[in-house]
Amino acid sequence: MEIIRGLHNIRDRHHGCALAIGNFDGVHLGHQALLERLRAQAGACASVPAVQSFRPTAAAWFDPDNAPPAVLPVRDTARELAAQGVQRWSCLRFDGRFARFAPEAYIEEVLVRRLGVVAVIVGADFRFGAQRAGDVAMLRAAGERHGFAVESVDDVAVGEGRASSTRLREHLGAGDLAAAETLLGRRYALSGVVRSGQRLGRDLGAATANLGFRERLALRHGVYAVRMACDGAEWPGVANFGTRPTVGGDRPRLEAHALADTGALYGRQLTVTFHQFIRAEQRFDSLDALSRQIRADVEAARAHFGLSA
């Protein structure tokens, strides 16, 4: 999948596409329903299925201190969009210019002149432009004038509510992986290139593969039973997601320890899939106390996967 960063990187070859617009944070079942219609429209128009989002989101630009955390980092959102058949993602930076963009100007400048859309697919409650003044009715009227199709997709009901990124954040923030899975249609997973850490895990008896994140993520800080996958191989494991308060950490990272021999993982792409929440992250009074707890966490993960000691 091609990722286009910013309006200035849209080229003539990007002209003519079927476009789904939204944040797609999590790529949950509601998003997947919209992307299914995108694929159908792209096929009917013999065009490229493309998606447009803003990163950071408008909420993060207007009120960064109170913006909701991300369900997935950009790299995992890209992975999931590609898995849904999206071939092009224009990931635009929301800024003051977009905050002042009238809905009509957005349609004319972005959708028509730069992208030459043949079809636009949005959620039924889609709003856009300055003051969120644009809606689906305005988009349909513009489509009739400029010759592109517009389709709105209704919410997808899951349990007692709809599939939404807000509900997904709530479940992940509570460590409720089963509830998150019902909204995602898959287990929650994070991925990235393994980086070298402080090597404290090795000293504490549990060497870890470390993944860092730029985004603030919704996942509850704590210890999880996980599966780790790299280059077609997979292993059960135990992972801590959090700031590592016992050793003075500040930024959240994911530290995953495999319950099998993996060989060297540094510099390789690793995917960690979350299976069960074990306990909340906590600060220990000493490294000895932390080491004892790590051994208990390893045993809990082994029990979850039915592994003997």
C-alpha positions as CSV (number, residue, x, y, z in Angstrom):
1,M,0.0,0.0,0.0
2,E,1.2,3.5,-0.9
3,I,1.1,6.1,1.8
4,I,0.9,9.7,0.8
5,R,2.1,12.1,3.5
6,G,0.5,15.6,2.9
7,L,-1.4,17.3,0.1
8,H,1.9,18.5,-1.4
9,N,2.8,14.9,-2.2
10,I,-0.3,14.1,-4.2
11,R,0.8,13.7,-7.9
12,D,-1.0,13.5,-11.2
13,R,-0.8,9.7,-11.1
14,H,-3.0,9.7,-7.9
15,H,-5.8,11.3,-9.9
16,G,-8.9,9.2,-10.2
17,C,-9.7,6.9,-7.3
18,A,-12.6,5.6,-5.2
19,L,-12.0,7.2,-1.8
20,A,-13.2,6.4,1.7
21,I,-12.8,9.2,4.2
22,G,-12.4,8.7,8.0
23,N,-9.9,8.3,10.8
24,F,-10.0,4.5,10.7
25,D,-8.4,4.3,14.1
26,G,-8.4,0.5,14.9
27,V,-9.9,-0.5,11.6
28,H,-12.8,-2.1,13.5
29,L,-15.9,-3.8,12.2
30,G,-17.6,-0.5,11.4
31,H,-14.6,0.6,9.4
32,Q,-14.4,-2.8,7.7
33,A,-18.0,-2.4,6.5
34,L,-17.1,0.9,5.0
35,L,-14.0,-0.5,3.3
36,E,-16.1,-3.4,1.9
37,R,-18.2,-0.8,0.1
38,L,-15.0,1.0,-1.0
39,R,-13.7,-2.2,-2.7
40,A,-17.1,-2.7,-4.4
41,Q,-17.2,0.9,-5.7
42,A,-13.5,0.7,-6.8
43,G,-14.3,-2.5,-8.7
44,A,-17.4,-1.0,-10.4
45,C,-15.4,2.1,-11.5
46,A,-12.2,0.2,-12.3
47,S,-10.3,2.5,-10.0
48,V,-7.9,2.4,-7.1
49,P,-9.4,1.9,-3.6
50,A,-8.0,4.7,-1.5
51,V,-8.5,6.1,2.0
52,Q,-8.0,9.6,3.4
53,S,-7.3,10.4,7.1
54,F,-5.8,13.1,9.2
55,R,-2.9,12.4,11.5
56,P,-2.9,14.1,14.0
57,T,-6.7,14.1,14.1
58,A,-8.7,17.3,14.3
59,A,-9.4,16.6,18.0
60,A,-5.7,16.3,18.7
61,W,-4.9,19.6,16.9
62,F,-7.7,21.6,18.6
63,D,-7.1,20.2,22.1
64,P,-3.9,18.1,22.3
65,D,-4.0,17.6,26.1
66,N,-7.5,16.0,26.0
67,A,-7.4,14.2,22.7
68,P,-8.3,10.5,23.0
69,P,-5.4,8.1,22.7
70,A,-4.9,6.1,19.5
71,V,-6.2,2.6,19.2
72,L,-3.3,1.8,16.8
73,P,-0.1,3.6,15.8
74,V,0.1,4.7,12.2
75,R,2.2,1.8,11.1
76,D,-0.3,-0.8,12.4
77,T,-3.2,1.2,10.9
78,A,-1.4,1.0,7.6
79,R,-1.0,-2.8,8.0
80,E,-4.7,-3.3,8.7
81,L,-5.8,-1.0,5.9
82,A,-3.6,-2.9,3.4
83,A,-5.1,-6.2,4.7
84,Q,-8.6,-4.8,3.8
85,G,-7.5,-4.2,0.2
86,V,-6.7,-0.5,0.4
87,Q,-4.0,0.4,-2.1
88,R,-3.4,4.0,-1.3
89,W,-3.6,6.0,1.9
90,S,-3.4,9.8,1.9
91,C,-2.5,10.5,5.5
92,L,-2.8,14.3,5.8
93,R,-1.6,16.5,8.7
94,F,-4.5,18.5,10.2
95,D,-3.4,22.1,10.8
96,G,-4.7,25.6,10.8
97,R,-5.2,25.6,7.1
98,F,-7.5,22.6,7.3
99,A,-9.2,24.0,10.4
100,R,-10.3,27.0,8.3
101,F,-11.1,25.0,5.1
102,A,-14.7,25.6,4.2
103,P,-16.5,22.4,3.2
104,E,-17.0,23.6,-0.4
105,A,-13.3,24.5,-0.7
106,Y,-12.3,21.0,0.6
107,I,-14.4,19.4,-2.0
108,E,-13.1,21.6,-4.8
109,E,-9.4,21.6,-3.8
110,V,-8.9,18.1,-2.4
111,L,-11.5,15.8,-3.8
112,V,-12.0,17.2,-7.3
113,R,-8.8,19.1,-8.3
114,R,-6.1,17.0,-6.6
115,L,-7.6,13.5,-6.3
116,G,-10.2,13.5,-9.1
117,V,-12.4,11.1,-7.1
118,V,-14.8,8.9,-9.0
119,A,-16.6,7.8,-5.8
120,V,-16.6,8.8,-2.2
121,I,-17.6,6.5,0.7
122,V,-18.2,7.9,4.2
123,G,-20.1,7.0,7.4
124,A,-23.7,8.1,7.7
125,D,-22.8,10.8,10.3
126,F,-19.8,12.1,8.4
127,R,-19.0,15.8,8.9
128,F,-16.2,17.8,7.4
129,G,-14.8,21.3,6.8
130,A,-14.6,24.4,9.1
131,Q,-17.0,24.2,12.0
132,R,-17.9,20.7,10.8
133,A,-20.4,22.5,8.5
134,G,-20.2,19.9,5.7
135,D,-22.4,16.7,5.7
136,V,-23.4,13.8,3.5
137,A,-26.1,15.9,1.8
138,M,-23.6,18.5,0.8
139,L,-21.3,15.9,-0.5
140,R,-24.0,14.2,-2.6
141,A,-24.9,17.6,-4.2
142,A,-21.3,18.2,-5.0
143,G,-21.0,14.7,-6.5
144,E,-23.9,15.4,-8.8
145,R,-22.2,18.6,-10.0
146,H,-18.8,17.1,-10.5
147,G,-19.7,13.6,-11.6
148,F,-18.6,11.4,-8.6
149,A,-20.7,8.9,-6.8
150,V,-21.3,9.3,-3.0
151,E,-22.3,6.4,-0.7
152,S,-22.9,6.6,3.0
153,V,-22.5,3.5,5.2
154,D,-24.6,2.9,8.3
155,D,-23.1,2.0,11.7
156,V,-22.4,-1.7,12.5
157,A,-24.2,-2.9,15.6
158,V,-22.0,-5.0,18.0
159,G,-23.7,-6.2,21.2
160,E,-25.6,-3.4,22.8
161,G,-23.9,-0.6,20.9
162,R,-22.2,0.2,17.7
163,A,-18.7,-0.6,16.6
164,S,-16.7,2.6,17.3
165,S,-13.2,3.7,18.2
166,T,-14.6,5.2,21.4
167,R,-15.9,1.8,22.6
168,L,-12.7,0.2,21.5
169,R,-10.6,2.6,23.5
170,E,-12.7,1.9,26.6
171,H,-12.3,-1.8,26.3
172,L,-8.5,-1.6,25.7
173,G,-8.1,0.9,28.5
174,A,-9.8,-1.7,30.8
175,G,-7.6,-4.5,29.6
176,D,-10.7,-6.3,28.3
177,L,-9.2,-8.0,25.3
178,A,-12.2,-10.2,24.6
179,A,-14.5,-7.2,24.3
180,A,-12.0,-5.5,22.1
181,E,-11.8,-8.5,19.8
182,T,-15.6,-8.4,19.3
183,L,-15.3,-4.9,17.9
184,L,-12.2,-5.6,15.8
185,G,-13.1,-9.0,14.4
186,R,-9.6,-10.1,15.3
187,R,-7.3,-10.0,18.3
188,Y,-5.6,-6.8,19.1
189,A,-2.0,-6.6,17.9
190,L,1.0,-4.2,17.8
191,S,4.0,-4.4,15.5
192,G,7.3,-2.7,14.8
193,V,11.0,-3.1,14.4
194,V,12.8,-4.5,17.5
195,R,15.1,-2.0,19.0
196,S,17.9,-2.4,21.5
197,G,16.8,-1.5,25.1
198,Q,18.6,-1.2,28.4
199,R,19.1,-5.0,28.5
200,L,17.7,-5.1,32.0
201,G,15.4,-7.9,31.1
202,R,18.3,-10.2,30.4
203,D,19.8,-9.3,33.8
204,L,16.4,-10.0,35.4
205,G,16.1,-13.4,33.8
206,A,13.7,-12.6,31.0
207,A,15.3,-11.1,27.9
208,T,12.9,-9.0,25.9
209,A,12.3,-7.7,22.4
210,N,11.5,-3.9,22.6
211,L,9.1,-1.9,20.5
212,G,8.7,1.9,20.9
213,F,5.7,4.1,19.9
214,R,5.4,7.8,19.1
215,E,1.7,7.8,19.7
216,R,-0.1,7.6,23.1
217,L,-2.0,4.4,22.9
218,A,-5.3,3.3,24.5
219,L,-4.1,-0.1,25.7
220,R,-4.0,-0.5,29.5
221,H,-0.5,-0.5,31.0
222,G,0.3,-3.9,32.3
223,V,1.4,-7.4,31.6
224,Y,-0.2,-9.7,29.0
225,A,0.0,-13.2,27.7
226,V,0.9,-12.7,24.0
227,R,2.0,-14.4,20.8
228,M,5.0,-13.1,19.0
229,A,5.4,-13.5,15.2
230,C,8.5,-12.8,13.0
231,D,9.3,-13.9,9.5
232,G,6.7,-16.7,9.5
233,A,7.7,-18.1,12.9
234,E,5.5,-17.7,16.0
235,W,6.1,-18.2,19.8
236,P,4.0,-17.8,22.9
237,G,5.2,-15.0,25.2
238,V,4.6,-12.6,28.0
239,A,4.8,-8.8,27.5
240,N,4.7,-5.6,29.5
241,F,3.2,-2.5,27.9
242,G,3.9,0.6,29.9
243,T,6.5,3.1,31.2
244,R,8.5,0.7,33.4
245,P,8.2,2.8,36.6
246,T,10.6,0.6,38.6
247,V,13.5,1.4,36.4
248,G,12.6,5.1,35.8
249,G,11.0,4.8,32.4
250,D,9.1,7.7,30.9
251,R,7.7,6.8,27.5
252,P,5.5,3.7,27.0
253,R,7.1,0.8,25.2
254,L,6.3,-2.8,24.7
255,E,8.7,-5.4,26.1
256,A,8.0,-8.9,24.9
257,H,9.7,-12.1,26.3
258,A,9.3,-15.3,24.3
259,L,8.6,-18.6,26.1
260,A,10.8,-20.3,23.5
261,D,14.1,-19.8,21.7
262,T,13.6,-17.2,19.0
263,G,17.2,-16.4,18.0
264,A,18.2,-12.8,17.6
265,L,15.3,-10.4,16.9
266,Y,17.1,-7.0,16.8
267,G,16.3,-5.1,13.7
268,R,13.6,-7.5,12.6
269,Q,9.8,-6.8,12.2
270,L,7.9,-8.3,15.1
271,T,4.1,-8.6,15.6
272,V,2.8,-9.1,19.1
273,T,-0.8,-10.3,19.5
274,F,-2.5,-9.9,22.8
275,H,-4.3,-12.9,24.3
276,Q,-4.9,-12.2,28.0
277,F,-4.5,-9.4,30.5
278,I,-2.4,-10.7,33.5
279,R,-2.0,-7.7,35.8
280,A,-1.6,-3.9,35.9
281,E,1.8,-2.3,35.7
282,Q,3.2,-1.4,39.1
283,R,6.3,0.1,40.7
284,F,8.4,-2.3,42.8
285,D,10.7,-1.3,45.7
286,S,13.6,-3.2,44.3
287,L,14.9,-5.1,41.2
288,D,14.7,-8.3,43.3
289,A,11.0,-7.8,43.8
290,L,10.6,-7.0,40.1
291,S,12.5,-10.1,39.2
292,R,10.3,-12.3,41.4
293,Q,7.2,-10.8,39.8
294,I,8.5,-11.4,36.3
295,R,9.0,-15.0,37.2
296,A,5.3,-15.1,38.3
297,D,4.2,-13.4,35.2
298,V,6.1,-15.9,33.0
299,E,4.3,-18.8,34.9
300,A,0.9,-17.1,34.4
301,A,1.6,-16.8,30.6
302,R,2.7,-20.5,30.5
303,A,-0.5,-21.5,32.3
304,H,-2.6,-19.5,29.8
305,F,-1.0,-21.3,26.9
306,G,-1.0,-24.7,28.6
307,L,2.8,-25.0,28.7
308,S,4.7,-27.0,31.3
309,A,7.4,-25.3,33.3
